[in-house]
Amino acid sequence: MTAGVAGSANLVADVYNAGAIYVGGANSIGTLSVQANASRGIIGDYTQTFDAKLYMELAGWDNYDTVAVAGTAYLNGLLHVDALGGYI
């Protein structure tokens, strides 16, 4: 089974993406923030597996989806970027 997550989020966690994440959701700019909490042993790492997908969008030079990682980002898989509103 494959599951996905869409929208903006502030996560105090280590994130393991083995499916699909749509930052901001469809046709919407947003932010995925992966935060740390040292007292709980959370480093704030983002891990994306070889078959996972990260979907992001651009709507202008100053209007785009963002992934902010407090720890380390381990990137594999697919990065899919769409242009919104005719932005090229």
Phi and psi restraints in degrees (range 20) as a CNS / XPLOR table:
assign (resid 1 and name C) (resid 2 and name N)
       (resid 2 and name CA) (resid 2 and name C) 1.0 -112.0 20.0 2
assign (resid 2 and name N) (resid 2 and name CA)
       (resid 2 and name C) (resid 3 and name N) 1.0 134.3 20.0 2
assign (resid 2 and name C) (resid 3 and name N)
       (resid 3 and name CA) (resid 3 and name C) 1.0 -123.0 20.0 2
assign (resid 3 and name N) (resid 3 and name CA)
       (resid 3 and name C) (resid 4 and name N) 1.0 160.8 20.0 2
assign (resid 3 and name C) (resid 4 and name N)
       (resid 4 and name CA) (resid 4 and name C) 1.0 -136.9 20.0 2
assign (resid 4 and name N) (resid 4 and name CA)
       (resid 4 and name C) (resid 5 and name N) 1.0 161.6 20.0 2
assign (resid 4 and name C) (resid 5 and name N)
       (resid 5 and name CA) (resid 5 and name C) 1.0 -128.5 20.0 2
assign (resid 5 and name N) (resid 5 and name CA)
       (resid 5 and name C) (resid 6 and name N) 1.0 136.0 20.0 2
assign (resid 5 and name C) (resid 6 and name N)
       (resid 6 and name CA) (resid 6 and name C) 1.0 -134.0 20.0 2
assign (resid 6 and name N) (resid 6 and name CA)
       (resid 6 and name C) (resid 7 and name N) 1.0 148.0 20.0 2
assign (resid 6 and name C) (resid 7 and name N)
       (resid 7 and name CA) (resid 7 and name C) 1.0 117.5 20.0 2
assign (resid 7 and name N) (resid 7 and name CA)
       (resid 7 and name C) (resid 8 and name N) 1.0 -171.9 20.0 2
assign (resid 7 and name C) (resid 8 and name N)
       (resid 8 and name CA) (resid 8 and name C) 1.0 -100.2 20.0 2
assign (resid 8 and name N) (resid 8 and name CA)
       (resid 8 and name C) (resid 9 and name N) 1.0 145.8 20.0 2
assign (resid 8 and name C) (resid 9 and name N)
       (resid 9 and name CA) (resid 9 and name C) 1.0 -155.8 20.0 2
assign (resid 9 and name N) (resid 9 and name CA)
       (resid 9 and name C) (resid 10 and name N) 1.0 147.6 20.0 2
assign (resid 9 and name C) (resid 10 and name N)
       (resid 10 and name CA) (resid 10 and name C) 1.0 -112.8 20.0 2
assign (resid 10 and name N) (resid 10 and name CA)
       (resid 10 and name C) (resid 11 and name N) 1.0 106.8 20.0 2
assign (resid 10 and name C) (resid 11 and name N)
       (resid 11 and name CA) (resid 11 and name C) 1.0 -109.6 20.0 2
assign (resid 11 and name N) (resid 11 and name CA)
       (resid 11 and name C) (resid 12 and name N) 1.0 125.7 20.0 2
assign (resid 11 and name C) (resid 12 and name N)
       (resid 12 and name CA) (resid 12 and name C) 1.0 -96.7 20.0 2
assign (resid 12 and name N) (resid 12 and name CA)
       (resid 12 and name C) (resid 13 and name N) 1.0 87.2 20.0 2
assign (resid 12 and name C) (resid 13 and name N)
       (resid 13 and name CA) (resid 13 and name C) 1.0 -170.6 20.0 2
assign (resid 13 and name N) (resid 13 and name CA)
       (resid 13 and name C) (resid 14 and name N) 1.0 166.0 20.0 2
assign (resid 13 and name C) (resid 14 and name N)
       (resid 14 and name CA) (resid 14 and name C) 1.0 -92.8 20.0 2
assign (resid 14 and name N) (resid 14 and name CA)
       (resid 14 and name C) (resid 15 and name N) 1.0 123.0 20.0 2
assign (resid 14 and name C) (resid 15 and name N)
       (resid 15 and name CA) (resid 15 and name C) 1.0 -101.3 20.0 2
assign (resid 15 and name N) (resid 15 and name CA)
       (resid 15 and name C) (resid 16 and name N) 1.0 131.3 20.0 2
assign (resid 15 and name C) (resid 16 and name N)
       (resid 16 and name CA) (resid 16 and name C) 1.0 -120.9 20.0 2
assign (resid 16 and name N) (resid 16 and name CA)
       (resid 16 and name C) (resid 17 and name N) 1.0 106.8 20.0 2
assign (resid 16 and name C) (resid 17 and name N)
       (resid 17 and name CA) (resid 17 and name C) 1.0 -97.9 20.0 2
assign (resid 17 and name N) (resid 17 and name CA)
       (resid 17 and name C) (resid 18 and name N) 1.0 110.1 20.0 2
assign (resid 17 and name C) (resid 18 and name N)
       (resid 18 and name CA) (resid 18 and name C) 1.0 -117.8 20.0 2
assign (resid 18 and name N) (resid 18 and name CA)
       (resid 18 and name C) (resid 19 and name N) 1.0 13.2 20.0 2
assign (resid 18 and name C) (resid 19 and name N)
       (resid 19 and name CA) (resid 19 and name C) 1.0 -132.1 20.0 2
assign (resid 19 and name N) (resid 19 and name CA)
       (resid 19 and name C) (resid 20 and name N) 1.0 -110.5 20.0 2
assign (resid 19 and name C) (resid 20 and name N)
       (resid 20 and name CA) (resid 20 and name C) 1.0 -143.9 20.0 2
assign (resid 20 and name N) (resid 20 and name CA)
       (resid 20 and name C) (resid 21 and name N) 1.0 138.0 20.0 2
assign (resid 20 and name C) (resid 21 and name N)
       (resid 21 and name CA) (resid 21 and name C) 1.0 -125.0 20.0 2
assign (resid 21 and name N) (resid 21 and name CA)
       (resid 21 and name C) (resid 22 and name N) 1.0 127.2 20.0 2
assign (resid 21 and name C) (resid 22 and name N)
       (resid 22 and name CA) (resid 22 and name C) 1.0 -107.6 20.0 2
assign (resid 22 and name N) (resid 22 and name CA)
       (resid 22 and name C) (resid 23 and name N) 1.0 98.5 20.0 2
assign (resid 22 and name C) (resid 23 and name N)
       (resid 23 and name CA) (resid 23 and name C) 1.0 -66.2 20.0 2
assign (resid 23 and name N) (resid 23 and name CA)
       (resid 23 and name C) (resid 24 and name N) 1.0 124.0 20.0 2
assign (resid 23 and name C) (resid 24 and name N)
       (resid 24 and name CA) (resid 24 and name C) 1.0 83.5 20.0 2
assign (resid 24 and name N) (resid 24 and name CA)
       (resid 24 and name C) (resid 25 and name N) 1.0 -19.5 20.0 2
assign (resid 24 and name C) (resid 25 and name N)
       (resid 25 and name CA) (resid 25 and name C) 1.0 88.4 20.0 2
assign (resid 25 and name N) (resid 25 and name CA)
       (resid 25 and name C) (resid 26 and name N) 1.0 177.4 20.0 2
assign (resid 25 and name C) (resid 26 and name N)
       (resid 26 and name CA) (resid 26 and name C) 1.0 -69.1 20.0 2
assign (resid 26 and name N) (resid 26 and name CA)
       (resid 26 and name C) (resid 27 and name N) 1.0 128.5 20.0 2
assign (resid 26 and name C) (resid 27 and name N)
       (resid 27 and name CA) (resid 27 and name C) 1.0 56.5 20.0 2
assign (resid 27 and name N) (resid 27 and name CA)
       (resid 27 and name C) (resid 28 and name N) 1.0 36.5 20.0 2
assign (resid 27 and name C) (resid 28 and name N)
       (resid 28 and name CA) (resid 28 and name C) 1.0 -147.8 20.0 2
assign (resid 28 and name N) (resid 28 and name CA)
       (resid 28 and name C) (resid 29 and name N) 1.0 132.1 20.0 2
assign (resid 28 and name C) (resid 29 and name N)
       (resid 29 and name CA) (resid 29 and name C) 1.0 -82.3 20.0 2
assign (resid 29 and name N) (resid 29 and name CA)
       (resid 29 and name C) (resid 30 and name N) 1.0 137.2 20.0 2
assign (resid 29 and name C) (resid 30 and name N)
       (resid 30 and name CA) (resid 30 and name C) 1.0 -157.2 20.0 2
assign (resid 30 and name N) (resid 30 and name CA)
       (resid 30 and name C) (resid 31 and name N) 1.0 -174.9 20.0 2
assign (resid 30 and name C) (resid 31 and name N)
       (resid 31 and name CA) (resid 31 and name C) 1.0 -135.0 20.0 2
assign (resid 31 and name N) (resid 31 and name CA)
       (resid 31 and name C) (resid 32 and name N) 1.0 135.1 20.0 2
assign (resid 31 and name C) (resid 32 and name N)
       (resid 32 and name CA) (resid 32 and name C) 1.0 -107.6 20.0 2
assign (resid 32 and name N) (resid 32 and name CA)
       (resid 32 and name C) (resid 33 and name N) 1.0 115.5 20.0 2
assign (resid 32 and name C) (resid 33 and name N)
       (resid 33 and name CA) (resid 33 and name C) 1.0 -113.3 20.0 2
assign (resid 33 and name N) (resid 33 and name CA)
       (resid 33 and name C) (resid 34 and name N) 1.0 117.5 20.0 2
assign (resid 33 and name C) (resid 34 and name N)
       (resid 34 and name CA) (resid 34 and name C) 1.0 -103.3 20.0 2
assign (resid 34 and name N) (resid 34 and name CA)
       (resid 34 and name C) (resid 35 and name N) 1.0 110.0 20.0 2
assign (resid 34 and name C) (resid 35 and name N)
       (resid 35 and name CA) (resid 35 and name C) 1.0 -108.9 20.0 2
assign (resid 35 and name N) (resid 35 and name CA)
       (resid 35 and name C) (resid 36 and name N) 1.0 158.9 20.0 2
assign (resid 35 and name C) (resid 36 and name N)
       (resid 36 and name CA) (resid 36 and name C) 1.0 -101.6 20.0 2
assign (resid 36 and name N) (resid 36 and name CA)
       (resid 36 and name C) (resid 37 and name N) 1.0 158.8 20.0 2
assign (resid 36 and name C) (resid 37 and name N)
       (resid 37 and name CA) (resid 37 and name C) 1.0 -147.3 20.0 2
assign (resid 37 and name N) (resid 37 and name CA)
       (resid 37 and name C) (resid 38 and name N) 1.0 93.9 20.0 2
assign (resid 37 and name C) (resid 38 and name N)
       (resid 38 and name CA) (resid 38 and name C) 1.0 -59.0 20.0 2
assign (resid 38 and name N) (resid 38 and name CA)
       (resid 38 and name C) (resid 39 and name N) 1.0 -35.9 20.0 2
assign (resid 38 and name C) (resid 39 and name N)
       (resid 39 and name CA) (resid 39 and name C) 1.0 -67.5 20.0 2
assign (resid 39 and name N) (resid 39 and name CA)
       (resid 39 and name C) (resid 40 and name N) 1.0 -21.1 20.0 2
assign (resid 39 and name C) (resid 40 and name N)
       (resid 40 and name CA) (resid 40 and name C) 1.0 -104.3 20.0 2
assign (resid 40 and name N) (resid 40 and name CA)
       (resid 40 and name C) (resid 41 and name N) 1.0 5.9 20.0 2
assign (resid 40 and name C) (resid 41 and name N)
       (resid 41 and name CA) (resid 41 and name C) 1.0 75.2 20.0 2
assign (resid 41 and name N) (resid 41 and name CA)
       (resid 41 and name C) (resid 42 and name N) 1.0 21.1 20.0 2
assign (resid 41 and name C) (resid 42 and name N)
       (resid 42 and name CA) (resid 42 and name C) 1.0 -98.2 20.0 2
assign (resid 42 and name N) (resid 42 and name CA)
       (resid 42 and name C) (resid 43 and name N) 1.0 119.1 20.0 2
assign (resid 42 and name C) (resid 43 and name N)
       (resid 43 and name CA) (resid 43 and name C) 1.0 -84.0 20.0 2
assign (resid 43 and name N) (resid 43 and name CA)
       (resid 43 and name C) (resid 44 and name N) 1.0 -30.1 20.0 2
assign (resid 43 and name C) (resid 44 and name N)
       (resid 44 and name CA) (resid 44 and name C) 1.0 87.9 20.0 2
assign (resid 44 and name N) (resid 44 and name CA)
       (resid 44 and name C) (resid 45 and name N) 1.0 35.4 20.0 2
assign (resid 44 and name C) (resid 45 and name N)
       (resid 45 and name CA) (resid 45 and name C) 1.0 -83.5 20.0 2
assign (resid 45 and name N) (resid 45 and name CA)
       (resid 45 and name C) (resid 46 and name N) 1.0 150.0 20.0 2
assign (resid 45 and name C) (resid 46 and name N)
       (resid 46 and name CA) (resid 46 and name C) 1.0 -118.7 20.0 2
assign (resid 46 and name N) (resid 46 and name CA)
       (resid 46 and name C) (resid 47 and name N) 1.0 121.6 20.0 2
assign (resid 46 and name C) (resid 47 and name N)
       (resid 47 and name CA) (resid 47 and name C) 1.0 -118.8 20.0 2
assign (resid 47 and name N) (resid 47 and name CA)
       (resid 47 and name C) (resid 48 and name N) 1.0 127.4 20.0 2
assign (resid 47 and name C) (resid 48 and name N)
       (resid 48 and name CA) (resid 48 and name C) 1.0 -119.5 20.0 2
assign (resid 48 and name N) (resid 48 and name CA)
       (resid 48 and name C) (resid 49 and name N) 1.0 122.8 20.0 2
assign (resid 48 and name C) (resid 49 and name N)
       (resid 49 and name CA) (resid 49 and name C) 1.0 -75.3 20.0 2
assign (resid 49 and name N) (resid 49 and name CA)
       (resid 49 and name C) (resid 50 and name N) 1.0 169.6 20.0 2
assign (resid 49 and name C) (resid 50 and name N)
       (resid 50 and name CA) (resid 50 and name C) 1.0 -62.8 20.0 2
assign (resid 50 and name N) (resid 50 and name CA)
       (resid 50 and name C) (resid 51 and name N) 1.0 -26.3 20.0 2
assign (resid 50 and name C) (resid 51 and name N)
       (resid 51 and name CA) (resid 51 and name C) 1.0 -105.3 20.0 2
assign (resid 51 and name N) (resid 51 and name CA)
       (resid 51 and name C) (resid 52 and name N) 1.0 8.5 20.0 2
assign (resid 51 and name C) (resid 52 and name N)
       (resid 52 and name CA) (resid 52 and name C) 1.0 -85.4 20.0 2
assign (resid 52 and name N) (resid 52 and name CA)
       (resid 52 and name C) (resid 53 and name N) 1.0 163.4 20.0 2
assign (resid 52 and name C) (resid 53 and name N)
       (resid 53 and name CA) (resid 53 and name C) 1.0 -131.2 20.0 2
assign (resid 53 and name N) (resid 53 and name CA)
       (resid 53 and name C) (resid 54 and name N) 1.0 138.4 20.0 2
assign (resid 53 and name C) (resid 54 and name N)
       (resid 54 and name CA) (resid 54 and name C) 1.0 -121.7 20.0 2
assign (resid 54 and name N) (resid 54 and name CA)
       (resid 54 and name C) (resid 55 and name N) 1.0 116.2 20.0 2
assign (resid 54 and name C) (resid 55 and name N)
       (resid 55 and name CA) (resid 55 and name C) 1.0 -103.2 20.0 2
assign (resid 55 and name N) (resid 55 and name CA)
       (resid 55 and name C) (resid 56 and name N) 1.0 127.7 20.0 2
assign (resid 55 and name C) (resid 56 and name N)
       (resid 56 and name CA) (resid 56 and name C) 1.0 -135.2 20.0 2
assign (resid 56 and name N) (resid 56 and name CA)
       (resid 56 and name C) (resid 57 and name N) 1.0 163.0 20.0 2
assign (resid 56 and name C) (resid 57 and name N)
       (resid 57 and name CA) (resid 57 and name C) 1.0 -134.1 20.0 2
assign (resid 57 and name N) (resid 57 and name CA)
       (resid 57 and name C) (resid 58 and name N) 1.0 149.0 20.0 2
assign (resid 57 and name C) (resid 58 and name N)
       (resid 58 and name CA) (resid 58 and name C) 1.0 -116.9 20.0 2
assign (resid 58 and name N) (resid 58 and name CA)
       (resid 58 and name C) (resid 59 and name N) 1.0 133.2 20.0 2
assign (resid 58 and name C) (resid 59 and name N)
       (resid 59 and name CA) (resid 59 and name C) 1.0 -125.9 20.0 2
assign (resid 59 and name N) (resid 59 and name CA)
       (resid 59 and name C) (resid 60 and name N) 1.0 3.3 20.0 2
assign (resid 59 and name C) (resid 60 and name N)
       (resid 60 and name CA) (resid 60 and name C) 1.0 164.4 20.0 2
assign (resid 60 and name N) (resid 60 and name CA)
       (resid 60 and name C) (resid 61 and name N) 1.0 169.5 20.0 2
assign (resid 60 and name C) (resid 61 and name N)
       (resid 61 and name CA) (resid 61 and name C) 1.0 -63.7 20.0 2
assign (resid 61 and name N) (resid 61 and name CA)
       (resid 61 and name C) (resid 62 and name N) 1.0 -21.1 20.0 2
assign (resid 61 and name C) (resid 62 and name N)
       (resid 62 and name CA) (resid 62 and name C) 1.0 -123.8 20.0 2
assign (resid 62 and name N) (resid 62 and name CA)
       (resid 62 and name C) (resid 63 and name N) 1.0 20.6 20.0 2
assign (resid 62 and name C) (resid 63 and name N)
       (resid 63 and name CA) (resid 63 and name C) 1.0 -140.5 20.0 2
assign (resid 63 and name N) (resid 63 and name CA)
       (resid 63 and name C) (resid 64 and name N) 1.0 97.6 20.0 2
assign (resid 63 and name C) (resid 64 and name N)
       (resid 64 and name CA) (resid 64 and name C) 1.0 -157.3 20.0 2
assign (resid 64 and name N) (resid 64 and name CA)
       (resid 64 and name C) (resid 65 and name N) 1.0 157.7 20.0 2
assign (resid 64 and name C) (resid 65 and name N)
       (resid 65 and name CA) (resid 65 and name C) 1.0 -66.3 20.0 2
assign (resid 65 and name N) (resid 65 and name CA)
       (resid 65 and name C) (resid 66 and name N) 1.0 150.3 20.0 2
assign (resid 65 and name C) (resid 66 and name N)
       (resid 66 and name CA) (resid 66 and name C) 1.0 -134.7 20.0 2
assign (resid 66 and name N) (resid 66 and name CA)
       (resid 66 and name C) (resid 67 and name N) 1.0 140.7 20.0 2
assign (resid 66 and name C) (resid 67 and name N)
       (resid 67 and name CA) (resid 67 and name C) 1.0 -119.4 20.0 2
assign (resid 67 and name N) (resid 67 and name CA)
       (resid 67 and name C) (resid 68 and name N) 1.0 118.5 20.0 2
assign (resid 67 and name C) (resid 68 and name N)
       (resid 68 and name CA) (resid 68 and name C) 1.0 -113.2 20.0 2
assign (resid 68 and name N) (resid 68 and name CA)
       (resid 68 and name C) (resid 69 and name N) 1.0 121.0 20.0 2
assign (resid 68 and name C) (resid 69 and name N)
       (resid 69 and name CA) (resid 69 and name C) 1.0 -118.6 20.0 2
assign (resid 69 and name N) (resid 69 and name CA)
       (resid 69 and name C) (resid 70 and name N) 1.0 122.7 20.0 2
assign (resid 69 and name C) (resid 70 and name N)
       (resid 70 and name CA) (resid 70 and name C) 1.0 -72.0 20.0 2
assign (resid 70 and name N) (resid 70 and name CA)
       (resid 70 and name C) (resid 71 and name N) 1.0 -36.2 20.0 2
assign (resid 70 and name C) (resid 71 and name N)
       (resid 71 and name CA) (resid 71 and name C) 1.0 -94.7 20.0 2
assign (resid 71 and name N) (resid 71 and name CA)
       (resid 71 and name C) (resid 72 and name N) 1.0 -126.9 20.0 2
assign (resid 71 and name C) (resid 72 and name N)
       (resid 72 and name CA) (resid 72 and name C) 1.0 -110.8 20.0 2
assign (resid 72 and name N) (resid 72 and name CA)
       (resid 72 and name C) (resid 73 and name N) 1.0 139.9 20.0 2
assign (resid 72 and name C) (resid 73 and name N)
       (resid 73 and name CA) (resid 73 and name C) 1.0 -100.2 20.0 2
assign (resid 73 and name N) (resid 73 and name CA)
       (resid 73 and name C) (resid 74 and name N) 1.0 118.2 20.0 2
assign (resid 73 and name C) (resid 74 and name N)
       (resid 74 and name CA) (resid 74 and name C) 1.0 -103.6 20.0 2
assign (resid 74 and name N) (resid 74 and name CA)
       (resid 74 and name C) (resid 75 and name N) 1.0 105.3 20.0 2
assign (resid 74 and name C) (resid 75 and name N)
       (resid 75 and name CA) (resid 75 and name C) 1.0 -107.8 20.0 2
assign (resid 75 and name N) (resid 75 and name CA)
       (resid 75 and name C) (resid 76 and name N) 1.0 125.1 20.0 2
assign (resid 75 and name C) (resid 76 and name N)
       (resid 76 and name CA) (resid 76 and name C) 1.0 -138.1 20.0 2
assign (resid 76 and name N) (resid 76 and name CA)
       (resid 76 and name C) (resid 77 and name N) 1.0 -174.2 20.0 2
assign (resid 76 and name C) (resid 77 and name N)
       (resid 77 and name CA) (resid 77 and name C) 1.0 75.0 20.0 2
assign (resid 77 and name N) (resid 77 and name CA)
       (resid 77 and name C) (resid 78 and name N) 1.0 -150.6 20.0 2
assign (resid 77 and name C) (resid 78 and name N)
       (resid 78 and name CA) (resid 78 and name C) 1.0 -109.6 20.0 2
assign (resid 78 and name N) (resid 78 and name CA)
       (resid 78 and name C) (resid 79 and name N) 1.0 134.5 20.0 2
assign (resid 78 and name C) (resid 79 and name N)
       (resid 79 and name CA) (resid 79 and name C) 1.0 -109.7 20.0 2
assign (resid 79 and name N) (resid 79 and name CA)
       (resid 79 and name C) (resid 80 and name N) 1.0 116.4 20.0 2
assign (resid 79 and name C) (resid 80 and name N)
       (resid 80 and name CA) (resid 80 and name C) 1.0 -111.7 20.0 2
assign (resid 80 and name N) (resid 80 and name CA)
       (resid 80 and name C) (resid 81 and name N) 1.0 121.3 20.0 2
assign (resid 80 and name C) (resid 81 and name N)
       (resid 81 and name CA) (resid 81 and name C) 1.0 -118.0 20.0 2
assign (resid 81 and name N) (resid 81 and name CA)
       (resid 81 and name C) (resid 82 and name N) 1.0 125.3 20.0 2
assign (resid 81 and name C) (resid 82 and name N)
       (resid 82 and name CA) (resid 82 and name C) 1.0 -108.6 20.0 2
assign (resid 82 and name N) (resid 82 and name CA)
       (resid 82 and name C) (resid 83 and name N) 1.0 146.0 20.0 2
assign (resid 82 and name C) (resid 83 and name N)
       (resid 83 and name CA) (resid 83 and name C) 1.0 -94.7 20.0 2
assign (resid 83 and name N) (resid 83 and name CA)
       (resid 83 and name C) (resid 84 and name N) 1.0 132.1 20.0 2
assign (resid 83 and name C) (resid 84 and name N)
       (resid 84 and name CA) (resid 84 and name C) 1.0 -105.3 20.0 2
assign (resid 84 and name N) (resid 84 and name CA)
       (resid 84 and name C) (resid 85 and name N) 1.0 150.1 20.0 2
assign (resid 84 and name C) (resid 85 and name N)
       (resid 85 and name CA) (resid 85 and name C) 1.0 59.4 20.0 2
assign (resid 85 and name N) (resid 85 and name CA)
       (resid 85 and name C) (resid 86 and name N) 1.0 30.8 20.0 2
assign (resid 85 and name C) (resid 86 and name N)
       (resid 86 and name CA) (resid 86 and name C) 1.0 80.7 20.0 2
assign (resid 86 and name N) (resid 86 and name CA)
       (resid 86 and name C) (resid 87 and name N) 1.0 4.4 20.0 2
assign (resid 86 and name C) (resid 87 and name N)
       (resid 87 and name CA) (resid 87 and name C) 1.0 -68.4 20.0 2
assign (resid 87 and name N) (resid 87 and name CA)
       (resid 87 and name C) (resid 88 and name N) 1.0 130.8 20.0 2
